[in-house]
Structure formats: structure tokens, C-alpha cells
Amino acid sequence: MAHRRALGVAGAILFTGSLAAHAADLTVSAAASLTNAFRDIAPLFEAQNPGTTVLLNFGASDALLQQIAKGAPADLFASADEETMDAAAGKKLIVPETRRDFVGNTLVLIVPSDSTLKLATLKDLQDVGVKHVAVCNPNGVPAGRYAKAALETANLWRAVEPKAVFAQNVRQSLDFVARAEAEAGFVYATDAGIVKDKVRIAFAVPTKTAIRYPIAAVAGGPNPDAARRFIDFVLAPAGRTVFAKYGFPKP
């Protein structure tokens, strides 16, 4: 099996620097909440596609879109919302016919596992005991947009915004709460599930639209054939099994 390299949130720097993609490399730029699942899927895909190395680049969906728009090498783009993928389509950065919704998710409010706060609804975030609320930046992260919209619907955004500790991606929001640097935070249910010893879900947050993750091949990507095979793989039973393991439902 080819050795697989993983790239972090600063993946674009590596792409434009000394790290050059080889012909058999498949570069996947994916939302941060997909980190664990895609790290499991990558070697399974490589095993079925000898000679192909999967390069994983994780970050906030909007940031990944900006990287692709600026020319960072990528074969696939997987975002945490339809809005970001719609923007990619509008800029003609993806191959439209390859676009597929492959998993769903749920927005939740989490608290540290040892928290004594009793938070049951969004209104409870006004409690004096809640001094910091981890929220992804709504101007650049889907989870932040979902959270802000939910708070606005409840007429609570103005009350909660002064308490907000803005995160660059959903995993950072998770870390703020896991380290007890925030009394509460908005993440996806799948993120909360990976650190059950450090955080617990207080309640599910209603969203106006269902949370669905689309994936698509990047227009002009260097490895289009492998990109289409990867999409087929995540939709196939092997991929579904991994997503189910991390709590991702079907879209």
C-alpha cells in the first residue's frame, strides 16, 4: 500500500511550497468534521487502488474553497454544507455531474463532561454561569452559520454574541469545550462523539435546513479518474460502514 500523507488546516501552504503532488496522488480537501472518518477511509481506498496515495487536507469548508479557488492542487472537495459547494459550483470549481450528498449530521450544544450547568435550551445560554460559548466563525465556517441562524431564530444572537469565543473550524470549537476554556459550545454530533470522556451533549440544536455534506470532483484536478472512484467508494458499503462508526447518518 502506498504511504499516505495527511495535511492539516494549513495544507495550502504545503501545496504551494515544496510538497509536490505526484501523478498517482489523490488530494482530498475535506471539512474538519470528516477528519476521523476520512483517515479511516483513505487506507481502505488505497488498498483497492494500488499505487494511489491519498493526501488529506482538512479545514473549514470556506477556507478549503478559498484554497482551491487560488489554485491549490485538489482532486476532490467535501464540504460540511450545501452553501459552500453551491459557491464552488458557481465559480465553476467542481465537475457538476460528480456532486453527491454522502452523509448528514446534527448540530449540538456541548458542555464539559464534569459541568454542573443545566442547559436544556438555547435560552439557557443567557445563564450567568455561561461566560464563554465556543462558536465557529459564522463568516467562514458552516457550523458557525448553522449556530448563528439557530440563535437568530430564537432571538438570542445579540445576547450570546458577547460571550462567543470564535473558532476557525469545528474541531477547534470542540477543543475549547474539551479543555474547559468555554462553558458550552456548538459542534456537530459526530465531533462530540470522539471525545466522550471530555464533553457531553446538552441538547440537539434545531436548524432551518437539514445538514448534508456534498462531495465533488474538482474541475481540472490532476487525477480525475481516481476522484470519481473515491466518490463511488464513500457511497459504497465500505464507506458507509466507516461513516456509521463515527455517527454520520445517510443524508
C-alpha positions in Angstrom: 0.0 0.0 0.0 1.3 3.4 -0.8 2.3 5.6 2.1 -0.5 8.1 2.8 0.3 11.7 3.8 -2.1 13.9 5.8 -2.1 17.6 5.5 -3.5 20.0 8.2 -5.5 23.2 8.0 -2.5 24.9 6.6 -2.4 22.5 3.7 -2.4 25.2 1.1 1.0 26.4 2.3 2.4 22.9 1.8 0.7 22.6 -1.6 2.3 25.9 -2.9 5.6 25.2 -1.3 8.0 22.3 -1.5 5.4 19.4 -1.4 4.6 18.5 -5.0 1.8 16.1 -5.8 2.8 13.0 -7.9 0.7 11.7 -10.8 -0.8 8.9 -8.7 -1.6 11.2 -5.7 -5.3 11.8 -4.9 -5.7 15.1 -3.0 -8.9 15.3 -0.9 -9.8 18.6 0.7 -12.4 17.9 3.3 -14.3 19.6 6.1 -12.6 19.3 9.5 -15.5 17.3 10.9 -14.7 14.5 8.5 -11.1 14.1 9.8 -11.5 10.7 11.6 -13.8 9.1 9.0 -11.6 10.1 6.0 -8.4 9.0 7.8 -10.0 5.5 8.1 -11.4 5.5 4.6 -8.1 6.6 2.9 -6.1 3.4 3.5 -9.2 1.3 2.6 -9.3 3.1 -0.8 -5.6 2.8 -1.3 -5.8 -1.0 -0.7 -8.3 -1.2 -3.6 -6.3 1.1 -5.8 -2.7 0.0 -5.6 -0.2 2.8 -6.5 -2.6 5.6 -5.5 -1.7 7.7 -2.4 -4.5 9.7 -0.7 -3.4 13.1 0.5 -5.9 14.5 3.1 -6.3 18.3 3.6 -8.7 19.2 6.4 -10.0 22.6 7.4 -13.1 24.8 7.5 -15.1 24.4 4.3 -14.9 28.0 3.3 -11.1 28.1 3.8 -10.7 25.0 1.6 -12.8 26.6 -1.1 -10.6 29.6 -1.0 -7.5 27.4 -1.3 -9.0 25.7 -4.4 -10.0 29.0 -5.9 -6.5 30.2 -5.5 -5.1 27.2 -7.4 -4.1 24.8 -4.6 -3.9 21.3 -6.1 -7.0 19.3 -5.3 -8.9 16.4 -6.8 -11.9 16.3 -4.5 -13.8 18.8 -2.3 -16.0 17.6 0.5 -17.8 20.4 2.4 -20.0 20.5 5.5 -22.8 22.3 3.8 -24.6 22.8 0.5 -24.0 26.5 0.5 -20.2 26.2 0.2 -20.5 23.6 -2.5 -23.0 25.8 -4.3 -20.4 28.6 -4.2 -17.8 26.2 -5.7 -20.2 25.3 -8.4 -21.0 29.0 -9.1 -17.2 29.6 -9.6 -17.0 26.5 -11.9 -14.5 24.9 -9.5 -16.2 21.5 -9.4 -17.4 18.9 -12.0 -21.2 19.3 -11.6 -22.2 15.8 -12.5 -19.9 14.3 -9.9 -21.6 16.1 -7.0 -23.2 13.8 -4.4 -24.6 14.2 -0.9 -22.9 11.4 1.1 -23.6 12.0 4.8 -25.6 14.1 7.1 -25.1 15.5 10.6 -26.8 17.2 13.6 -25.7 20.5 15.3 -25.5 20.1 19.1 -24.6 22.1 22.1 -21.9 20.5 24.3 -20.5 21.2 27.7 -17.5 19.8 29.6 -18.2 16.3 30.9 -18.0 17.5 34.5 -20.1 20.6 34.0 -22.8 21.2 36.6 -24.7 23.7 34.4 -28.2 22.6 33.4 -28.6 23.6 29.8 -31.7 22.3 28.1 -32.5 25.0 25.5 -30.7 27.9 23.7 -32.3 30.3 26.2 -30.2 28.8 28.9 -27.1 30.2 27.3 -28.1 33.5 28.9 -27.3 32.0 32.4 -24.7 34.0 34.3 -22.7 30.8 34.7 -22.2 30.6 30.9 -19.4 33.1 30.4 -17.9 31.7 27.2 -19.6 29.9 24.3 -17.5 28.3 21.6 -18.9 29.1 18.2 -17.3 28.6 14.8 -16.8 31.9 12.9 -20.2 32.3 11.0 -18.4 34.3 8.3 -16.3 31.3 7.2 -17.5 28.0 8.8 -20.7 26.1 8.1 -21.2 25.1 11.7 -20.9 28.7 12.7 -23.6 29.7 10.2 -25.9 27.0 11.5 -25.4 28.1 15.1 -25.9 31.8 14.4 -29.0 31.1 12.4 -30.4 29.0 15.2 -29.7 31.7 17.7 -31.2 34.4 15.5 -34.4 32.3 15.0 -34.6 32.2 18.8 -33.9 35.9 19.1 -30.8 35.2 21.1 -27.8 36.1 18.9 -27.3 39.5 20.4 -27.4 38.0 23.9 -24.9 35.2 23.1 -22.6 37.0 20.7 -20.7 38.9 23.5 -19.9 35.5 25.1 -18.7 33.9 21.9 -15.3 32.5 21.5 -14.9 32.2 17.8 -13.2 29.1 16.4 -11.6 28.6 13.0 -13.2 25.2 12.5 -15.5 22.8 14.4 -12.6 20.8 15.9 -11.2 24.0 17.5 -14.7 24.7 18.9 -14.7 21.1 20.3 -11.2 21.7 21.8 -12.3 24.9 23.6 -15.0 23.0 25.4 -13.0 19.8 26.0 -10.3 21.9 27.7 -13.0 23.7 29.7 -12.0 27.1 28.1 -15.7 27.6 27.3 -18.7 26.5 29.4 -20.6 25.5 26.2 -20.0 25.2 22.5 -21.6 24.4 19.2 -20.3 21.4 17.3 -21.6 18.5 15.2 -22.9 15.4 17.0 -20.1 13.4 15.3 -17.4 15.6 16.8 -18.8 15.3 20.3 -18.7 11.5 19.9 -15.0 11.3 19.5 -14.2 12.8 23.0 -17.0 11.3 25.1 -14.7 11.4 28.1 -14.3 15.1 27.9 -17.6 16.5 26.7 -21.2 15.6 26.7 -24.1 16.7 24.6 -26.5 19.0 26.4 -29.1 19.1 23.6 -29.6 19.0 19.8 -29.9 22.4 18.2 -32.7 22.7 15.6 -31.6 24.0 12.2 -33.7 25.5 9.5 -32.3 23.1 6.9 -31.1 19.6 7.2 -27.3 19.3 7.5 -25.9 17.5 4.5 -22.3 17.0 3.2 -21.7 17.1 -0.5 -18.6 15.8 -2.3 -17.5 16.6 -5.8 -14.5 16.2 -8.1 -12.6 19.5 -8.6 -12.6 20.8 -12.1 -9.2 20.4 -13.7 -8.0 18.1 -10.9 -4.8 16.2 -11.8 -6.4 12.8 -11.0 -10.0 12.8 -12.3 -10.4 9.0 -12.7 -9.3 8.3 -9.1 -11.5 11.2 -7.9 -14.6 9.5 -9.4 -13.5 6.2 -7.9 -13.2 7.8 -4.4 -16.7 9.3 -4.7 -18.0 5.8 -5.6 -16.1 4.4 -2.6 -17.5 6.7 0.0 -21.0 5.9 -1.3 -20.4 2.2 -1.3 -20.9 -0.2 1.7 -17.3 0.1 2.8 -17.5 3.9 3.1 -20.9 3.7 4.7 -19.6 1.4 7.4 -16.9 3.9 8.4 -19.3 6.8 8.5 -21.7 4.8 10.6 -18.8 4.1 13.0 -18.4 7.8 13.6 -22.1 8.5 13.8 -22.7 10.0 10.4 -26.2 9.2 9.1 -27.1 8.9 5.5 -28.1 12.3 4.0 
